[in-house]
Amino acid sequence: SKELTSIGYNLSHVGTKYLIDAIEISYCHNSNLTKNLNKNIYPLIAKRHTQTINNIKISINRATEAMYYNCHETILVDYFNLSTIQKPNIKTVIDTVTAKLIIN
């Protein structure tokens, strides 16, 4: 949660809660589950919250879109080590946050 709020995610957004679940799954399994989110991670979250995979995906995308527009550009560039300012994709967010958690 702390990592996500530091880059501008709103914890009250349901998509952020699903994203936290995705990061938790990725962190606990310490594998390449993020290679195919639709197959490996979204179904687990959907089952946990009795939602459809599509609802999970859309909610996380909306939360990420909101984060992108609310976060200061330099924070995005520094956190995700970007060369240009762009919205990070979900896989990048999950992998980056998971890697930072493993390091700490």
N, C-alpha and C positions, 0 to 999 in steps of 0.2 A: 504494500500500500504506500509506504513511504517513497519508494522509488517512483511510483506512478504519479503521486501528487507533486513530486519535485519537477516533473516535466509537464505538469498542467492537466492531468486527468482529474475529473470530478468524481469523487468516491460515491456520490449519490446517484450517479448514472448507472443504470443496470448493466450497460455494456462494459463499464469498468469492472464491475463485480465479476462478470464472465471472464474478462481479461485476466483478473487476478487468479481465477480458477485455472485458466490456461497456463499461466506462468507457474502456478503450483504444480500442475501435472507435469510440465516440462522439467521443472526443478527436481521433483521427486523421482522421476523416471530416468533423468540424466541420459537421455538418448536423443535420437534424431526424429522425435515425434513431430516436430514442426515442419518437416519436409512436406507433409501433406496434412494440413490442418483439418480439411473437410473429412478426412478418413480417420485420423488418429486422435485429434483433440476435441473438435466440436461435438462429435457424438457423445463423448464422456460428459461434457458439460451439459448437453441437451438432456441426457438421461438424469443427471443430478438435479436439474431444475425443471424437469418435465416440460421442456420446450422443444421446438423443432430445431434442427441443425441450421436452417436458414434464419430463424429468429436470433440464434446465437451469433451467427456471422454478421447479420445486419446490425445488431446492437453493439457489437464490438467495433464495427466500422464507424458507426455514428459517434461512439465515444472517442474514437481516434480522430475523427474529423473535428470534433469539438476541441480536443486537446490541441490539434494543429493550429486552429485559429486563435486559441487562447494563450498559447505558449510563446514566449519571446523567441525570436529567430536564433539568437546566439545560444540559447539553452538547447534548442533542437540540434544545431550543428555540433555543439560540444558533446552532448550526451550520446548521440548516435554516430559521431565521427563522420559527419557528412561533408562533402566538398561543396555542395550547393544546397540551398534551402528547398526542401521538398518534404511532403508528408511521408513519414515512414510507413511501410506496410506492416500488417499485423505480425507476420513472421519475424520481421526485423525487431519490432517492439518486444516480442516474447523472448527472442534469442538474446537481445541486448540486456534486458532486465535480468534474465536468468543468469547470464554470464557475470553480471555485476554482483548478483547474490552469491554465486559460487566463489567469487574472488574474496568477498567480504566474509 
